[in-house]
Amino acid sequence: MTDQYGLLGYPARHSKSPAMQNAAFQAANIDANYQAFEVAPMALAATFKSLVASGVKGFNVTMPFKQQIMMYLDEVTPLATRLESVNTITVKDGRTIGDSTDGMGFWRTLRNPVDSVILIGTGGAARAIMATAPKSVTLHVFNRMGEHFAEKAAKVQDLAQVELHDLDEIDVYLPYADLIVNATNVGMRDNRSVLSTEQFYDTQPDVQVVDIIYKPEPTPFVAAARAANRQADDGLAMLVGQGALSFEQWRGELPNVQAMKRAINKED
């Protein structure tokens, strides 16, 4: 009997996860199917309960359910509890266990070891990244000054034990960073970049630049970095990284990451 897995979200049908996870199952010769479950927000509780009862063995969770789903789970890991966010659910002996693989999925995919890291943003993905940062890393977190800045600063302090800086102060830190991460949604639907090409010229020539947004074409942040001859990557690696960790939790084995990447590229 084919094992069933899926993505809970709204909307969800645009997701790359089904192609990615089904490629991983196929590469591992596992009889399993992964599909997108597009669930209306008001129907989450009933739909989730029905899917678990039908025998679905695992889920990924995307917006807008990463926090809401927690109240319907039997168990939530300490990390997911701290983040107030779940993106992976494993069903074992009828019990539902929620975890977050977003942060570790990011750190596992870096090209080279890093010491000094600039993280821009304080949203869900940024919090996952900062909460799972290796202890050897010196983390500098930035956000635009706004009415909720103090509230965000308290959350950053709680998760990463570091100060939240005003984005206007970032130029002082740019020359020393080994890694610069855009974890905001700036550039997702417009042509704005959090940093300019001129600012990227002030960074080390071998700095790693990552925009967690994944789009078929370069994001404005990636384009600005590349215009300064800096190596820059989009969110594909993080997408695959968190998906690979989900697969590992469900199946107890590592997936073929290259097969997952090829499946996404084929979708584009």
C-alpha positions in Angstrom: 0.0 0.0 0.0 1.3 3.4 -1.0 2.3 5.6 2.0 0.8 9.1 1.9 2.4 12.4 2.7 1.4 16.0 2.0 1.6 19.7 2.4 -0.9 21.7 4.4 -1.3 25.3 3.2 -3.5 28.0 1.7 -2.8 28.4 -1.1 -0.7 25.3 -1.6 -1.1 24.1 -5.2 1.7 26.3 -6.4 4.2 24.6 -4.1 7.4 22.8 -5.3 7.2 20.4 -2.4 5.2 17.6 -4.2 7.7 17.4 -7.1 10.7 17.6 -4.7 9.5 15.0 -2.2 8.1 12.6 -4.9 11.5 12.7 -6.6 13.1 11.8 -3.3 10.7 8.9 -2.8 11.3 7.6 -6.3 15.1 7.9 -6.0 15.0 5.8 -2.8 12.6 3.2 -4.3 10.0 4.0 -1.6 6.3 3.4 -2.5 5.0 6.7 -1.3 3.1 9.7 -2.7 3.2 13.4 -1.6 0.5 15.9 -2.6 -0.6 19.4 -1.7 -3.6 19.7 0.5 -5.0 23.1 0.0 -7.1 23.7 3.1 -9.5 26.7 3.7 -8.4 28.3 7.0 -11.7 27.6 8.8 -11.5 23.9 7.8 -8.0 23.2 9.2 -9.0 21.3 12.3 -11.5 19.0 10.6 -9.4 18.4 7.5 -6.2 17.7 9.5 -8.0 15.2 11.8 -9.6 13.5 8.8 -6.2 13.2 6.9 -4.5 11.7 10.0 -7.4 9.3 10.4 -7.1 8.3 6.8 -3.5 7.2 7.4 -1.4 10.1 6.1 2.1 9.5 7.7 3.6 13.0 7.5 3.0 16.6 6.6 4.8 19.7 5.8 3.1 22.9 6.9 3.3 26.3 5.1 1.5 29.6 5.5 -0.8 30.5 7.1 -0.9 27.4 9.3 2.6 27.1 10.9 1.4 28.5 14.2 -2.3 27.5 14.1 -1.6 23.8 13.5 0.2 23.5 16.9 -3.0 23.4 18.9 -4.1 20.2 17.1 -0.9 18.2 17.7 -0.2 15.6 20.4 3.4 16.8 20.8 5.6 19.7 19.7 9.4 19.7 19.9 11.2 22.2 22.2 12.6 24.1 19.2 9.2 24.4 17.5 7.7 25.5 20.8 10.3 28.3 21.1 9.7 29.4 17.5 5.9 29.1 17.9 6.1 27.5 14.5 5.8 24.0 13.0 6.6 23.1 9.4 7.0 19.3 9.8 4.6 16.8 11.3 5.4 13.1 11.7 2.6 10.6 12.6 3.8 7.7 14.7 1.4 5.2 16.1 -1.5 7.6 15.7 0.3 10.4 17.5 1.1 13.7 15.7 4.5 15.3 16.4 5.4 18.8 15.2 8.9 20.1 14.6 10.6 23.0 12.7 13.3 22.1 10.1 13.5 25.5 8.5 16.5 26.7 10.5 18.6 23.6 10.4 17.6 23.2 6.7 19.3 26.6 6.1 22.5 26.0 8.0 23.1 22.6 6.5 23.3 24.0 3.0 26.0 26.7 3.3 28.9 26.3 0.9 31.6 27.1 3.5 32.0 27.5 7.3 31.2 31.0 8.6 32.1 33.1 11.6 30.4 36.5 11.3 26.9 36.5 10.0 24.5 39.3 9.1 20.8 38.3 9.2 18.3 40.8 7.9 14.7 40.3 9.1 12.9 39.0 12.2 10.0 37.0 10.6 9.3 33.3 10.9 12.2 32.1 8.7 14.6 34.6 10.3 13.7 33.4 13.8 14.2 29.8 12.7 17.7 30.6 11.3 18.8 32.6 14.4 17.5 30.0 16.9 19.5 27.2 15.2 22.7 29.2 14.5 25.8 27.3 15.5 27.4 28.4 18.7 30.6 29.3 16.9 28.8 31.9 14.8 28.8 35.6 15.7 25.3 36.8 14.7 24.2 40.3 13.9 20.5 40.7 13.3 19.0 43.8 11.6 15.5 45.1 11.1 14.0 48.4 10.0 13.0 50.7 12.9 9.3 50.7 13.3 6.6 50.7 16.0 7.1 47.0 16.9 10.9 47.2 17.0 11.2 46.8 20.8 8.9 43.7 20.6 11.0 42.2 17.9 14.2 43.0 19.8 12.9 41.1 22.8 12.1 38.1 20.6 15.6 38.2 19.0 17.2 38.4 22.5 15.1 35.4 23.7 15.9 33.2 20.6 19.5 34.2 19.9 20.8 36.2 22.9 21.9 39.0 20.7 20.8 42.6 20.2 18.6 43.7 17.3 20.1 46.5 15.2 18.5 49.2 13.2 19.0 48.4 9.5 20.5 51.9 9.0 23.5 50.7 11.1 24.4 47.8 8.8 27.1 49.5 6.8 29.5 49.3 9.8 29.2 45.5 9.8 29.3 44.7 6.1 33.1 44.6 5.7 33.4 41.9 8.4 30.7 39.5 7.4 31.3 36.0 6.0 27.6 35.5 5.3 24.8 38.0 4.6 21.2 36.7 4.6 18.1 38.4 3.5 15.3 36.8 5.5 12.7 39.5 4.6 10.1 39.4 1.9 11.5 42.5 0.2 12.0 41.7 -3.4 9.5 38.9 -3.5 6.9 40.9 -5.5 8.8 44.1 -6.5 12.2 45.2 -7.7 13.5 46.4 -4.3 16.6 45.1 -2.6 17.4 45.5 1.1 21.1 46.2 0.1 22.4 48.0 -2.9 25.2 46.9 -5.2 27.3 49.8 -3.8 26.9 48.3 -0.3 27.9 44.8 -1.6 31.1 46.4 -2.9 32.0 47.1 0.7 31.9 43.4 1.7 34.6 40.8 1.5 35.1 39.5 -2.0 34.5 35.9 -0.9 31.4 36.7 1.3 28.5 34.3 0.9 25.2 36.0 0.1 21.8 34.2 0.4 18.3 35.4 -0.2 15.8 33.0 1.3 13.2 34.0 -1.3 13.1 31.4 -4.1 12.1 32.5 -7.6 13.1 31.1 -11.1 14.8 34.5 -11.9 17.3 36.2 -9.6 15.8 38.2 -6.8 16.8 41.9 -6.6 19.0 41.1 -3.6 20.8 38.3 -5.5 21.1 40.5 -8.6 22.6 43.4 -6.6 25.2 41.1 -5.0 26.1 39.5 -8.3 26.5 43.0 -9.9 29.3 43.5 -7.3 30.8 40.2 -8.3 29.7 38.5 -5.1 28.6 34.9 -5.1 24.9 34.9 -4.2 22.3 32.2 -4.0 18.5 32.2 -3.6 16.3 30.2 -1.3 16.4 27.0 -3.3 19.0 25.4 -1.0 17.0 26.2 2.1 13.8 24.9 0.5 15.5 21.6 -0.3 17.4 21.6 3.0 14.3 21.8 5.1 12.5 19.3 2.9 15.3 16.8 3.2 15.2 17.0 7.0 11.4 16.4 6.9 12.0 13.3 4.7 14.6 12.1 7.2 12.2 12.5 10.1 9.5 10.6 8.3 11.5 7.8 6.8 14.6 7.5 9.1 17.0 7.8 6.1 18.7 10.6 4.1 17.1 11.5 0.8 18.8 12.1 -2.6 19.2 15.9 -2.4 20.4 16.2 -6.0 17.2 14.4 -7.2 15.1 16.9 -5.1 17.0 19.9 -6.7 16.6 18.5 -10.2 12.8 18.1 -9.7 12.4 21.7 -8.6 14.5 23.0 -11.5 12.4 20.9 -13.9 9.2 22.5 -12.5 10.6 26.0 -13.4 
